[in-house]
Every structure is written in structure tokens, then in C-alpha cells.
Amino acid sequence: MSGTWLTTRAWLLMLPLLAVMIAVIGWPLADTVGLSFTDAKLVGTPGNFVGIDNYVKMVSGNNFQRTLLTTAWFAIVSVAAEMVVGVLAALLLNQEFRGRTTLRALMILPWALPTVVNATLWRLIYNPEYGALNAALTQIGLIDTYRSWLGEPGSALTALIVADCWKNFPLVALIALAALQAVPRDVTAAALVDGAGPFSRFRFVILPHIAGPLMVALVLRTIEAFKVFDIIWVMTRGGPANSTRTLSILVYQEAFSFQRAGSGASLALIVTLLVSVLAATYASLVRKAAGSAA
């Protein structure tokens, strides 16, 4: 069977999937691109052609720049915390002790919970009147009075980062734990015999073996954190004083709250471009890491 026929048959088999992708993704994307060059409202006339005015206003506006910084800070801090906590949890669960299987099952629960449920639980924990966090900190003497953790601009974003980390660190832990299972036991045993301490064994023996899977976890979590919407919308709706407003929330507000469909579409495409660049950069890093490992 010739290679040309194999290629043709492969494309024929892919046609149904390509048709679905064009209908579900391609057409709405093309319609959004066209809408972004108009001043259309969400309800009313289609709007007039304004060229790239929407893009210029969005990028040069203070709202976009502040929101971009907030989004970047949220993504960097939350993902860094999730990677550290996830790896530490994986190292703990990789040891042999009684109840390890039960602890592994319990660790999955935060990740398995729907995000809305997780966000609601943390809103109750942070509640300024009867929240568990205020009660615990007051009883041990760290604070004198109850605080509104989600109502203060200085603490709201940090509180959201903690909630997001608790929700997503199990994913990193599971990926790291699976990688740890593949680390040769004789290599770690030899390092122990040679007198290597815990940190040295992790740095020079374990980390090179799990670096590839950790990079995949880093890619997935960074992209998800950069376009976060649900957990922040449920807990703070971008407040107080827009201190927790991310790019996805700004897109929602521009398109639906303010009913500016044209500028909302342009902002959505800008966010899509940023996420695509981020994904392409990480994909390049993963390929380089895989090539060096090979």
C-alpha cells in the first residue's frame, strides 16, 4: 500500500472530526474576530466598523494593564505554591507507612470537588462573622478581632491563591507521585550508601527523573491559572475594588455586564493570543527538556 494512499485515507478518517472542529471552534472564532472590529453592543444593532480601535483602547487602558498584572501575579504565585506543595506531598506519599493508601485517596478529594463547591467552602472559611479561619487565629492569639479576608484589597488575592492552591495541588502531587514510582530504587539506594543526604538525593538523583512530568504539570497549571475565572467569580466577583479581577473576569464584564460586545470580543482575542503564546513557549521548553533527556 503506497504512502500517498495511506495519507489520503488518514485525512478521510479525520474529516468528521475536522468538520466538527470547524463548526464548533472555527466559525465562532471567525465570528468573534469580525465582531472585534466593530462597536457592536450585546443587544441592538450589529455596530459599525471601527478597525483596530477596540484593540488599542483595551491594551492602552489602565484597567487592562492592572488586570494583566493581577492575573500574572495570581498565576505565578499560585502555580509556584502548587508545585512546591505538590512535590512535597508526593515525596511523603511515596514513603511506606501505615495508612498510605487512605491518605492518597483523601488527597484527591480537593481536586475532585467541583470548583464552585470548593469556592463556596472557602468563602465559609473566610467568612468575617463565623469563619473557621478567624476562629482558629483568634483562639491561638494571632489576631485580636475577626477580619474580612475577602473584603480587604490587601488580603483578598492572597486568600484566593490559598484556595486555588488547595484545590489544584493534588494534580501536581499525582503527576509527581507517578514519576517517583519510576525512579530506580537501586539508584537512590546507592546514593544513600554513598552518604548523600535527603536534599542531595532529591537534587541530584530524584529531580532529574521527575523533571519531565513536572514540566507537564507546570504547563497545565500555568495555562489554567492564567485564564482562571470560576473560583474568583464565586468568591469575590473580582472585588473588592477590582483587586482580584483577572483577564477572564474583565472579558466577562466588558461583554456581558457593560454589554460592549465589540470591545469584549477584542479583549477575548487578546487573552487568547496571550495564552497561545504562553502555551507555545512552554511546549518549546518541554520539547527541549525531552530532547536533552534523550
N, C-alpha and C positions, 0 to 999 in steps of 0.2 A: 504494500500500500504506500503510495507516494506521500511525501511530506506535504505537498500542496493540498491533497485531498484531506489529510488529517487536520490541517489548519482550517480548511473550509468547513469541515464537519464540526470542529470546535466552535467556530463562530456561529454556525447554525444552532448548535445546542445552547449557546449563550444568548440568542436573540430574545427569547421570552424574558429573561432577566434584564437585558438591556432595555426592552420596551417598558417594563415596569419601572426601572430606574428613571427613564426619561419622563414617564408620566408622573411619577411621584416626586422626583427631585428636580429634573431638568426644566420642566415647564414652570413650576412655581419659582425656581431660581431666576429664570429668564424674565418672568413677570415682575419679580422683585427688582431686578436690575432696571427694567423700564420705568417702574414706579419711582425709583430713587432719583430720577432726573426730572421729576415734576413736583409741584407744590400741592399735590392732592391731599384732601382730608379723608379721614376714615369713613365719614358718611357725607355724601354730597356729590359734587361734580368730580370728574376724573382729574381735573387740575391742568395747569399749563406747564409747558416745558420750561425748565429753569437751568438746564445744563448741569454744571458741577457745583452750583451754589449750595446745595444741601451738604455736599461733602466738605466744602470749605467752611461753612458755618459750624458743622459738627466738630471737625478737627481743631479749628481755631478757638472754639468756645471753652470757657473756663470749666463748665460742667463736665465736658468730655475729658479734659486733662486731669481734673481732680478725681474723676471716677476711674480713669485708667490707672492712676497711682494707687487708689484704694484696691482695685482689682489685683494689681501686681503684688501689692503688699500681702493681701489675703492669700494669693496663690503661693507665694514664696514661703511665707511663714507656716501656713497650714501643711503644705507638702513636705517641708523640711521636718516639721514635728512628726508627721505621719511616718516618714521614712525612718527616723530615729526610733520612735516608739515601736513601730512595726518590726524592725530588725531585732531590737531588744526582746520583744515578745517571742519572736521566732527562735532566738537563741535559748530562751528559757524553756519553751515548749519542745525544743529538740533534745533536752536532757531527759533521762529516765527517772521518773519518780511516781509515786502512787497518786492516782487521780489525774494523770496527764491527759488521758482521753477525754475525760469530763471537762477539763479546763479548755481543751482545744474546741470542744463543741460550744462551750459558753462564749468563747472569744468571737465566734462567728455571729452571735446574736446582734451586736450593734450594726454590723454591715448588712445583715439580713432584714432588719427592720426597715419599713418604708421611710423615706426621708421626711415625709410630713409627720409621721409618728415620732421620729427621732427629734425633730424640731419642736414639736409640742411638749415632749418630755423635758427638753432643756429649757423651754420657756417657763415651765413649772418650777424647775430647779432654780432658775434665776429670778423668780417672782419676788418683787420688793417687799411683799407683805408676809408671805408664808413660805417662801422658797427654802429648799433644803440647804442651799449653799450659804445663805445668810445665817440660818440657824446654826450650822456647823461652825462657821467662822466666829460667830458671836460666843458660842459656848467655849471655844478654845482660846478666846481672848484676842483674836487678830483684828477684829473690828468692834467698835462700840455700838453702832446703830446699823440697822438694815439699810442696804444700798439698792438702788435701782440699776442693776448691772447692764440691762439692755436699754435703759433710759438715759444714760450718760454717754456723750460722744467719746469720752476718753477710755471707756471700758467696753463699749458695745462690740466693737470689731474684735477685740481680744476674746470676748465671750463667745462670739460666733466661731472664731478659729478653734477654740477648745471643743465646741460642739461638733464641728466638721471633722476635727482630728479623731474624736471618739467614734464617729460614725464610720470613718474610712480607713483607720489604721489596720483593722483586721485584714483588709485586702492585701496590703503590703506584707503583713505578717504571714499570710497564707502562701504568697509567692516566695518569700524568703525561706519559709519552712520547707517548701517543696524543693528549693535549691539546696538547702542544707542536707536534705536526705541523700543527695547525690554526691556530697563531699566524701572522698575516700577515707575510711576510718584509719587505714594504716598510715596515711599522711599525717593526720592530726596526732595519732599515737607516736609517730616518730618525732614530731615537733615537741611533744610533751617529754619524751625521753631525753631529747637534746637540751632540755631546760628552758624552753620557751614559755613565757608567762601567758596569761589569758589574753592580754591585749596584743602581744606579738603573734600569738596563734591566730587571732582574728584578722590582724592586719596583713600578715604575710601568707597565711595558709587558707583561711576560710573566705575572706573577702574576694580574692581573685576568682574563686569558684562560683560565687553568687553574684558577681558584679553584673553579668548579663541579664539575669532575671530582675535584679533590682533596677536596672536601667529601663526595662519594660514597665515596671511598676511606676517609676518616676515619670515616664512619658504619659501613661494613662492618667495618673493623678494630677499632673500639672495641667493637662488639657481640660480635664473635668473641673478643676478648681478655677481655671481662668474664665470658664463660662458658667460659673455657679449661679443659680437663680433660686431654686426651690427652698433650700434651708434658710437663706437670708430673707426671702419674701415672707415665709411663715413666721419667722421670729421677730423681724424688725421692719419689714417692708422698705428697707433702705435707710431708715432713720436710726437715731434721732439726728436732725439737721443734716441729713444725707451723708452721715459719717460712715454708713455701711452700704452705701449704694454702689453696686458693681455695674459693669457694662451691660450685662444681660437685663438687669433691672432698669437701667437707663433706656434701653431699647423698648422695653415694655411700656414705660411711662410715656416716652415720646410718641409711640404709635397708638397706644390704646387710651392712656389717661388723658393726654393732651390732644389725641385724635389727629396727629400730624402724620399721615401715612407716608408721605413722600420722604420727609426727613427721617422718620423711623426706619424706612427701608434702607436709606443710605447708611444710617448708623449700624443696622444689622449686617450690611455687607462689609463695613469696615471691621466689625468684630469678627466676621467670618474670615476675612483676609488675615487678621492678626493671629487667629487660631490656626489657620492653614500654614502660615509662616512658622509658627511655633512647632506644629506637628512635623513639618518638613525638616526643621533644624534637628529635632530630636531623632527623627528617622535616620538622618545622616550620621548622628552620633552613635546610634545603635548599630548601623552597618559598619562603622569604623571599629567599634568595640568588638563586633563579631569577627571582623577581618583580623584584628590583632590577636584575638583569642585563638583563631585558627592557625 
